[in-house]
Amino acid sequence: MFSKYKKPSAQRPAETKDAAPVTEIATAKPAAAPSVTRKAAPSAPAQATPMDKERKRKERMGEIKLDLHRVLLDNLNLSALEHASEQDLRQEISAISAEFLEERSIVLNREDRQTLTSELYDEVTGLGPLETLLKDDTVNDILVNGPQQIFVERDGKLELSDITFKDERHLLRIIDKIVSAVGRRVDESNPYVDARLKDGSRFNAMVPPVAVDGSLVSIRKFKKDKLGIDDLVGFGAFTEEMAAYLQAAVATRLNIIVSGGTGSGKTTTLNALSSFIDNSERILTIEDTAELQLQQTHVGRMESRPPNVEGKGEVSPRDCLKNALRMRPDRIIVGETRGEEVIDMLQAMNTGHDGSMTTIHANSARDGISRLENMIAMAGIEMPIKAVRSQISSAVNLIVQASRLQDGSRRMTSITEITGMEGEVISMQEIFRYQRVGLTPDNKIIGHFTATGVRSAFAERFRLWGYDLPPSIYEPIAAE
C-alpha cells in the first residue's frame, strides 16, 4: 500500500500450526468412582477442562500479540511516518499487520485486528498503553507501579486497570519518550524526573535502582475544560454564598493562600479563583510544572528548571520570583510555595503586589501559618519569631482550605481571614466552614456548608470597591 512507510522485511521461518484447534474440547468420560466411599473432591488425574483450554488459548493469543507487536514495530519506517496523516498511518499499520499474520498463518478476528492496529498506532505516535487512559475523561490520576500494575483514580477512588506494559523495557521507553519531549532525561544517574505532557498533565517518574520493583509513574491529568466557579458550585465543592465572598476577595485584591493536602484540588481552586481577576491586570505565574490555565489576556508564564547532569543550569522558583518582581506585575501567582521562595512571595505581597495568590501543603489554616514559618526558617533567614509572624499577618489576608474527604469528594472545608497580631500570636477568624454530621450506609459523607456568624473584617473594603455583600451570607445555617 504505502511502501515508503515500510522497511525491507527479512524472510522469517513459518510458524508451525498447533496440532489441535483451540475450539476442540476433550470430552472423554471420567472413570467411575469406587462404590466404597464418596470422599469430597479426591485428586483426579490431570485432565484438560474447557476452562484450562480457554486460559491457555488466551495465554497463547497474548504471546502472539506481543510477538507480532515487536515484529510490526521493527518493520515500520518511523522516519518516513513523521509527516504521514493519521489515516495513512493506520492503513499502513493494518496492511503490515495483515501481511505478517498471513506469513505466520495466524488467524485473528476483526475485533482483535482493530485492537492491534489501535495499539500500534498509540505506540508509534503516542504513549502506548497509557493513551487509552489519557483519553478516558473519567480518569483523574494514572499511577504505574511497574509494568504489570497500573492503577487509576475515578471519582476519588483508586482501582486497578486491566492495562499493562509488555515489560520494564517497554515502560522505560515510554518514560524516555515523555521526558525527552520537554528536554529532560532520566536514567540511573538521574533516576527521577518531573515533566508535563502535551495537554498540560503533570508527570512524575522514578526508575530503577531507586524504584525497586519496576519504574514508578504518576500522571495527574489536567482537564481540557477548565472548571469555573459555577462548575465547582454545581459539584458541591462550595456554595454560592462562598463564591460571592471569594469573588469579592479576589476582585478587591486580597492576598490569598489555597491550602490543602495532595490531590485535594488546590490547583483547581486556584484556577477557579483566578477567573475573578480583571482582564486589564498583568499577571505573572511561576510553577515547577506549568499547569495553571488562566484566561486573562495579559499573562506571563514561567517554569522553573532542575539542574542538568553536571549539576548546572538550575533555575529555581525563587530565581523566577525575583525576576518577576522586575517585570511590573499587578499580581503574582505561584503554583506552589514549598521552599525558600516563600520569603520573596511574602515580600511581594507586602510591597505593592496586592491580590497575589499561591498554594501550600497544609491540613488547616493554622497549620498553613506554621508551614509558612517553617519554610522561612528552612530558607536560613535569622528572624525573631514575632517578626516572622508579623510579616505573615501583614502579607496574607485569606486562607482557603481545600480537602479531599474519605469518600473521595473534594470540598472547600474552610475560609479563614487573618486579621492581624495579638501579642506574638497571629489572630484569625473563620468565615465559612464545611460541617460534617455523619456517614451514609455506603460511606458517603453527610454534611453541609455554613457561615460561622462572624462578619468579614474586610466588609468595608468590599463595600468601597463596589461589592456590598448582604449580611445574610454570614448567618449560620442549621443542620437539616
C-alpha positions as CSV (number, residue, x, y, z in Angstrom):
1,M,0.0,0.0,0.0
2,F,2.4,2.7,1.3
3,S,5.7,1.0,0.6
4,K,7.7,4.1,1.6
5,Y,6.5,3.6,5.2
6,K,7.7,0.0,5.4
7,K,11.2,-1.2,6.0
8,P,12.6,-4.0,3.8
9,S,11.5,-7.2,5.5
10,A,13.7,-10.2,6.0
11,Q,12.4,-13.7,5.4
12,R,11.2,-15.4,8.6
13,P,10.6,-19.1,9.1
14,A,6.9,-20.0,9.0
15,E,5.4,-20.8,12.4
16,T,4.2,-24.3,13.0
17,K,0.5,-24.7,13.5
18,D,-1.0,-26.2,16.6
19,A,-1.9,-29.8,16.3
20,A,-5.4,-29.2,17.6
21,P,-7.6,-26.2,17.2
22,V,-8.5,-24.2,20.3
23,T,-12.2,-24.8,19.9
24,E,-11.8,-28.6,20.4
25,I,-12.6,-29.7,23.9
26,A,-11.8,-33.1,25.4
27,T,-15.0,-35.0,26.0
28,A,-13.7,-38.3,27.5
29,K,-15.9,-39.5,30.3
30,P,-14.2,-39.7,33.7
31,A,-13.6,-43.1,35.3
32,A,-16.4,-44.4,37.6
33,A,-15.8,-43.6,41.2
34,P,-15.3,-46.5,43.6
35,S,-18.6,-47.5,45.3
36,V,-16.9,-48.0,48.7
37,T,-16.8,-44.3,49.7
38,R,-17.6,-40.8,48.4
39,K,-14.9,-38.5,49.8
40,A,-15.0,-34.9,48.9
41,A,-13.1,-33.9,45.8
42,P,-10.4,-36.6,45.5
43,S,-7.3,-35.7,43.4
44,A,-8.1,-36.8,39.8
45,P,-5.5,-37.5,37.1
46,A,-4.5,-34.3,35.2
47,Q,-7.1,-33.7,32.5
48,A,-7.9,-30.9,30.1
49,T,-11.0,-29.0,31.0
50,P,-12.8,-26.3,29.0
51,M,-11.6,-23.6,31.5
52,D,-8.0,-24.7,31.2
53,K,-8.2,-24.7,27.4
54,E,-9.7,-21.2,27.4
55,R,-7.0,-20.0,29.7
56,K,-4.3,-21.5,27.5
57,R,-5.9,-20.0,24.4
58,K,-5.8,-16.5,26.0
59,E,-2.2,-17.0,27.0
60,R,-1.2,-18.1,23.5
61,M,-3.1,-15.2,22.0
62,G,-1.3,-12.8,24.3
63,E,2.1,-14.3,23.3
64,I,1.2,-14.0,19.6
65,K,0.1,-10.4,20.1
66,L,3.3,-9.4,21.9
67,D,5.5,-11.1,19.3
68,L,3.6,-9.5,16.5
69,H,3.7,-6.2,18.3
70,R,7.5,-6.3,18.2
71,V,7.7,-7.5,14.6
72,L,5.5,-4.8,13.4
73,L,7.4,-2.0,15.2
74,D,10.6,-3.3,13.8
75,N,9.2,-3.1,10.3
76,L,7.8,0.4,10.4
77,N,9.9,3.1,8.9
78,L,9.4,5.7,11.7
79,S,11.3,8.5,10.0
80,A,9.0,8.3,6.9
81,L,6.0,8.3,9.2
82,E,6.7,11.7,10.8
83,H,4.7,13.6,8.3
84,A,2.1,10.9,7.5
85,S,-1.6,11.6,8.2
86,E,-3.4,9.6,10.8
87,Q,-5.5,7.8,8.2
88,D,-2.4,6.8,6.1
89,L,-0.5,5.6,9.2
90,R,-3.4,3.5,10.4
91,Q,-3.8,1.9,7.0
92,E,-0.1,1.2,6.7
93,I,-0.1,-0.4,10.2
94,S,-3.1,-2.5,9.2
95,A,-1.6,-3.6,5.9
96,I,1.8,-4.6,7.5
97,S,-0.1,-6.5,10.3
98,A,-2.2,-8.4,7.8
99,E,0.9,-9.4,5.8
100,F,2.8,-10.7,8.8
101,L,-0.2,-12.5,10.2
102,E,-0.6,-14.3,6.8
103,E,3.1,-15.2,6.7
104,R,2.8,-16.9,10.1
105,S,-0.6,-18.5,9.4
106,I,-2.2,-16.7,12.3
107,V,-5.9,-16.0,12.1
108,L,-7.4,-13.2,14.1
109,N,-11.0,-12.0,14.1
110,R,-11.9,-8.5,13.1
111,E,-12.1,-7.1,16.6
112,D,-8.6,-8.4,17.5
113,R,-7.2,-6.9,14.3
114,Q,-8.7,-3.5,15.1
115,T,-7.3,-3.6,18.7
116,L,-3.9,-4.5,17.4
117,T,-3.9,-1.6,14.9
118,S,-5.0,0.8,17.6
119,E,-2.3,-0.3,20.0
120,L,0.4,0.0,17.4
121,Y,-0.8,3.5,16.4
122,D,-0.7,4.6,20.0
123,E,2.8,3.1,20.3
124,V,4.1,4.9,17.3
125,T,2.5,8.3,17.8
126,G,1.5,8.4,21.5
127,L,2.4,6.9,24.8
128,G,1.5,3.2,24.1
129,P,-0.8,1.6,26.7
130,L,-1.2,4.9,28.6
131,E,-3.0,6.5,25.6
132,T,-6.3,4.7,26.4
133,L,-6.3,6.1,30.0
134,L,-5.3,9.6,28.9
135,K,-8.3,9.7,26.5
136,D,-10.7,8.5,29.2
137,D,-12.3,11.6,30.7
138,T,-13.4,9.7,33.8
139,V,-9.8,9.1,34.9
140,N,-8.2,11.8,37.1
141,D,-4.9,10.1,38.0
142,I,-2.8,7.3,36.5
143,L,-0.4,5.5,38.8
144,V,2.0,2.9,37.4
145,N,3.7,0.5,39.8
146,G,6.0,-1.4,37.4
147,P,5.0,-2.7,34.0
148,Q,2.2,-5.1,35.2
149,Q,0.3,-2.9,37.6
150,I,-1.5,0.3,36.6
151,F,-4.0,2.0,38.9
152,V,-6.4,4.8,38.0
153,E,-8.4,7.2,40.1
154,R,-12.1,7.7,39.3
155,D,-14.3,9.9,41.5
156,G,-11.6,10.0,44.2
157,K,-11.3,6.2,44.4
158,L,-8.4,4.1,43.2
159,E,-9.0,1.0,41.1
160,L,-6.7,-1.5,39.3
161,S,-6.9,-1.3,35.5
162,D,-6.6,-4.2,33.1
163,I,-3.9,-2.3,31.0
164,T,-0.3,-3.4,31.3
165,F,3.1,-2.8,29.6
166,K,4.9,-5.7,27.9
167,D,7.9,-5.4,30.3
168,E,10.1,-2.9,32.1
169,R,11.9,-2.1,28.9
170,H,8.7,-1.1,27.3
171,L,7.7,1.1,30.2
172,L,11.2,2.8,30.3
173,R,10.9,3.6,26.5
174,I,7.6,5.4,27.1
175,I,9.0,7.3,30.1
176,D,12.0,8.4,28.0
177,K,9.7,9.5,25.2
178,I,7.8,11.7,27.5
179,V,10.7,13.4,29.3
180,S,12.8,13.8,26.1
181,A,9.9,15.8,24.5
182,V,10.4,18.5,27.2
183,G,14.2,18.5,27.2
184,R,14.8,16.4,30.3
185,R,16.3,13.0,30.9
186,V,16.0,10.1,33.3
187,D,18.4,7.2,33.9
188,E,20.4,5.5,36.6
189,S,22.4,8.7,37.3
190,N,19.3,10.8,37.4
191,P,16.6,8.4,38.5
192,Y,13.6,10.8,39.0
193,V,12.1,13.5,36.9
194,D,9.2,15.9,36.7
195,A,7.7,16.8,33.4
196,R,4.4,17.7,31.7
197,L,2.6,16.1,28.8
198,K,1.4,18.0,25.7
199,D,-2.0,18.5,27.2
200,G,-0.6,20.0,30.4
201,S,-0.9,16.9,32.6
202,R,1.6,16.6,35.4
203,F,4.1,13.7,35.0
204,N,6.5,12.3,37.6
205,A,8.6,9.2,37.2
206,M,11.2,7.3,39.3
207,V,13.2,4.5,37.6
208,P,15.5,1.7,39.0
209,P,17.6,1.4,41.0
210,V,15.6,3.9,43.2
211,A,12.3,2.2,42.1
212,V,12.8,-1.4,43.4
213,D,10.0,-3.4,41.7
214,G,9.9,-1.5,38.4
215,S,9.6,2.1,37.3
216,L,7.0,4.2,39.2
217,V,5.0,6.7,37.2
218,S,2.3,9.1,38.3
219,I,0.3,11.3,36.0
220,R,-2.1,13.9,37.3
221,K,-4.4,14.6,34.3
222,F,-5.4,18.1,33.7
223,K,-8.9,18.6,32.4
224,K,-9.2,20.1,28.9
225,D,-12.3,22.1,30.0
226,K,-11.2,24.4,32.8
227,L,-13.6,24.2,35.8
228,G,-15.0,27.5,36.7
229,I,-16.7,28.7,39.9
230,D,-20.2,27.7,38.6
231,D,-18.9,24.2,37.9
232,L,-17.4,23.8,41.4
233,V,-20.6,25.1,43.0
234,G,-22.5,22.6,40.9
235,F,-20.2,19.8,42.1
236,G,-20.8,20.8,45.7
237,A,-17.3,21.9,46.4
238,F,-18.7,25.1,48.0
239,T,-21.8,27.3,48.0
240,E,-23.0,30.3,46.0
241,E,-22.6,32.5,49.1
242,M,-18.9,31.3,49.5
243,A,-18.4,32.0,45.7
244,A,-19.8,35.6,46.1
245,Y,-17.4,36.1,49.1
246,L,-14.4,34.8,47.2
247,Q,-15.3,36.9,44.1
248,A,-15.2,40.0,46.3
249,A,-12.0,38.9,47.9
250,V,-10.2,38.4,44.6
251,A,-11.6,41.4,42.9
252,T,-10.6,43.7,45.9
253,R,-7.0,42.3,45.7
254,L,-6.7,40.4,48.9
255,N,-3.7,38.1,49.1
256,I,-4.9,34.5,49.2
257,I,-3.3,31.2,50.0
258,V,-5.0,28.0,49.0
259,S,-4.1,25.3,51.5
260,G,-4.7,21.6,51.3
261,G,-3.2,18.1,51.1
262,T,-2.1,16.2,48.0
263,G,-4.9,15.7,45.5
264,S,-7.3,18.0,47.4
265,G,-7.9,20.3,44.5
266,K,-5.6,23.2,45.3
267,T,-4.6,23.9,41.7
268,T,-8.2,23.6,40.5
269,T,-9.3,26.0,43.2
270,L,-6.6,28.5,42.3
271,N,-7.6,28.3,38.7
272,A,-11.2,29.0,39.6
273,L,-10.3,31.9,41.8
274,S,-8.1,33.4,39.0
275,S,-11.3,33.8,36.9
276,F,-12.3,36.7,39.1
277,I,-9.2,38.8,38.2
278,D,-9.9,41.7,35.9
279,N,-8.8,41.3,32.3
280,S,-6.8,44.6,32.4
281,E,-4.3,43.4,35.0
282,R,-0.8,42.0,34.2
283,I,-0.4,38.5,35.8
284,L,2.8,36.5,36.1
285,T,2.7,32.8,37.1
286,I,5.5,30.8,38.5
287,E,5.4,27.0,38.6
288,D,7.6,23.9,38.7
289,T,5.4,22.3,36.1
290,A,3.1,24.7,34.2
291,E,-0.5,23.7,35.0
292,L,-2.4,26.9,35.6
293,Q,-4.9,27.8,32.8
294,L,-5.5,31.5,33.2
295,Q,-7.9,33.0,30.7
296,Q,-6.9,36.7,31.0
297,T,-5.3,38.5,28.1
298,H,-2.1,39.6,29.9
299,V,-0.5,36.6,31.4
300,G,3.2,35.8,31.6
301,R,4.1,32.1,32.4
302,M,7.3,31.0,33.9
303,E,8.5,27.5,34.8
304,S,11.5,26.5,37.0
305,R,14.1,24.2,35.7
306,P,16.1,21.4,37.5
307,P,19.9,21.2,37.2
308,N,21.5,19.2,34.4
309,V,23.6,16.1,34.7
310,E,26.6,18.3,35.7
311,G,24.6,20.0,38.4
312,K,24.4,23.3,36.5
313,G,21.7,25.3,34.8
314,E,19.2,25.2,37.6
315,V,16.5,27.9,37.6
316,S,14.7,27.7,41.0
317,P,11.2,29.2,41.7
318,R,12.9,31.8,43.8
319,D,15.0,32.9,40.8
320,C,11.8,33.2,38.8
321,L,10.1,35.1,41.5
322,K,13.0,37.6,41.9
323,N,13.0,38.2,38.2
324,A,9.2,38.6,38.2
325,L,9.4,41.5,40.6
326,R,11.3,43.4,37.9
327,M,8.6,42.8,35.2
328,R,5.9,45.2,36.5
329,P,3.3,42.6,37.5
330,D,0.0,43.6,39.0
331,R,-0.4,40.1,40.5
332,I,2.0,37.2,41.0
333,I,0.6,33.7,41.2
334,V,3.0,31.0,42.5
335,G,1.7,27.5,41.6
336,E,3.1,26.0,44.9
337,T,5.3,27.5,47.6
338,R,7.4,24.8,49.2
339,G,10.8,26.3,49.9
340,E,13.0,29.4,50.3
341,E,10.9,31.3,47.7
342,V,8.3,31.9,50.5
343,I,10.2,35.0,51.8
344,D,10.2,36.6,48.4
345,M,6.5,35.7,48.0
346,L,5.6,37.4,51.3
347,Q,7.6,40.5,50.5
348,A,5.9,40.8,47.1
349,M,2.5,40.6,48.8
350,N,3.7,43.4,51.2
351,T,5.2,45.7,48.6
352,G,2.6,46.7,46.0
353,H,1.6,43.3,44.5
354,D,-1.8,43.0,46.2
355,G,-4.0,40.2,45.0
356,S,-1.2,37.7,44.7
357,M,-2.0,34.0,45.3
358,T,-0.2,30.7,45.9
359,T,-0.8,27.2,47.3
360,I,0.8,25.4,50.1
361,H,0.5,21.9,51.6
362,A,-1.2,22.0,55.0
363,N,-4.2,20.4,56.8
364,S,-5.8,23.5,58.2
365,A,-5.5,27.3,58.1
366,R,-3.5,27.3,61.4
367,D,-1.2,24.6,60.1
368,G,-0.7,26.7,56.9
369,I,0.6,29.6,59.0
370,S,3.0,27.1,60.8
371,R,4.2,25.8,57.4
372,L,5.0,29.4,56.3
373,E,7.0,29.9,59.4
374,N,8.9,26.6,58.9
375,M,9.7,27.5,55.3
376,I,11.1,30.8,56.3
377,A,13.3,29.0,58.9
378,M,14.4,26.5,56.2
379,A,15.5,29.4,54.0
380,G,18.2,30.2,56.5
381,I,16.8,33.6,57.4
382,E,17.5,34.6,61.0
383,M,14.5,36.5,62.2
384,P,12.7,36.6,65.6
385,I,9.5,34.6,65.6
386,K,7.5,37.7,66.2
387,A,9.0,39.5,63.2
388,V,8.2,36.4,61.1
389,R,4.6,36.3,62.2
390,S,4.2,40.0,61.7
391,Q,5.4,39.6,58.2
392,I,3.0,36.8,57.5
393,S,0.0,38.6,59.1
394,S,0.5,41.7,57.1
395,A,1.1,39.8,53.8
396,V,-1.6,37.1,53.9
397,N,-5.3,38.1,54.1
398,L,-7.2,34.9,53.4
399,I,-6.6,31.2,53.6
400,V,-8.8,28.9,51.7
401,Q,-8.7,25.3,52.9
402,A,-9.3,22.5,50.3
403,S,-9.7,18.9,51.4
404,R,-10.3,15.5,49.9
405,L,-12.6,13.7,52.2
406,Q,-12.6,10.0,53.0
407,D,-15.3,9.2,50.4
408,G,-13.2,10.8,47.7
409,S,-15.2,14.0,47.4
410,R,-13.4,17.4,47.4
411,R,-14.7,20.2,49.5
412,M,-13.6,23.7,50.4
413,T,-13.8,23.0,54.1
414,S,-12.8,26.4,55.5
415,I,-12.4,30.0,54.5
416,T,-10.4,31.9,57.2
417,E,-9.3,35.5,57.4
418,I,-6.1,36.7,59.0
419,T,-6.9,39.8,61.0
420,G,-3.5,40.8,62.5
421,M,-1.4,40.1,65.6
422,E,-2.4,39.7,69.2
423,G,0.9,39.8,71.1
424,E,3.0,37.2,69.4
425,V,0.1,35.2,68.0
426,I,-1.5,35.6,64.6
427,S,-5.2,36.3,65.1
428,M,-7.6,34.5,62.6
429,Q,-11.3,34.2,62.2
430,E,-13.2,31.6,60.2
431,I,-15.9,32.9,58.0
432,F,-17.2,29.7,56.3
433,R,-16.8,26.0,57.1
434,Y,-18.0,22.6,56.0
435,Q,-19.8,20.9,58.8
436,R,-19.8,17.1,58.8
437,V,-22.7,15.3,60.5
438,G,-22.3,11.7,59.6
439,L,-22.0,8.9,57.1
440,T,-24.5,7.1,54.8
441,P,-24.6,3.3,54.8
442,D,-22.4,3.3,51.6
443,N,-19.8,5.5,53.4
444,K,-20.7,8.8,51.7
445,I,-20.1,11.8,53.9
446,I,-23.2,13.7,55.1
447,G,-22.6,17.4,55.8
448,H,-23.3,21.0,54.8
449,F,-21.6,24.3,54.3
450,T,-22.4,27.1,56.8
451,A,-21.2,30.5,57.8
452,T,-19.8,30.9,61.3
453,G,-21.8,34.0,62.1
454,V,-18.6,36.2,62.1
455,R,-18.8,39.2,59.8
456,S,-15.9,39.6,57.5
457,A,-13.1,42.0,58.6
458,F,-12.9,43.2,55.0
459,A,-16.6,44.0,54.7
460,E,-15.9,47.7,54.5
461,R,-13.2,47.2,51.9
462,F,-15.7,45.1,49.8
463,R,-18.2,47.9,50.0
464,L,-15.8,50.6,48.9
465,W,-14.8,48.5,45.9
466,G,-18.4,48.0,44.9
467,Y,-19.0,44.6,46.4
468,D,-21.6,45.2,49.1
469,L,-22.3,41.7,50.3
470,P,-25.6,41.2,52.1
471,P,-25.3,40.5,55.9
472,S,-27.3,37.3,55.4
473,I,-24.4,35.4,53.8
474,Y,-22.6,35.5,57.2
475,E,-25.6,33.9,59.0
476,P,-25.1,30.3,60.2
477,I,-27.2,27.5,58.6
478,A,-28.7,24.9,60.9
479,A,-28.2,21.2,60.0
480,E,-31.3,19.7,58.4
